[in-house]
């Protein structure tokens, strides 16, 4: 099953009879927001119930919608998948399923990167939609099959990310940044964002 569709169905079950499906979710773009060092694109924010969550993408959406509309959505286009992730992130934060909704401040970037390098040790690291300057920090960058593949938000909605996360090498994926936090929490995937804000 499509990993995003599966996360949506889990969210549907968790929010059943809560009234959340009838509340407005506002999707907008925040050009002033400094995004996670492992992501690139525009910061799309989802606002619901006093909570704000972000998803960094090249396919941002501006709209007012409802959670209930997501339950039967096809999620075929990248823009739809990005919007779904933003909604998943804000709802996972609202329902206290995920603690990370927003990126850390730039002052935390070096400590985050250093801790991740230490955590991964000498494993070969690859990246899906992770900026080249972030990947240069890893001493053992891999080509081809890697021991660990960092998956940023755009990687999560890409065909390559879908193939990785729905395939036999799923355990090699490490989702990074606030954009992937909601799906990571719902799907029980490894996630790295130690300084992300709630």
Buried (B, 14 or more C-beta within 10 A) or exposed (E): EBBBBBBBBBBBEBBEEEEBBEBEBBBBBBEEBEBBBBBBBBBBBBBBEEBBBBBBBBBBBEEEBBBEEBBEBEBEEBBBBBBBBBBBBBBBBBBEBBEBBBBBEEEBBEEBBEBBBEEBEEEBBBBBBBBEEBBEBBEBBBEEEBBBBBBBBBBBBBEEBBEBBEEEEEEBBBBBBBBBBBBBBBBEBBBBBEBBBE
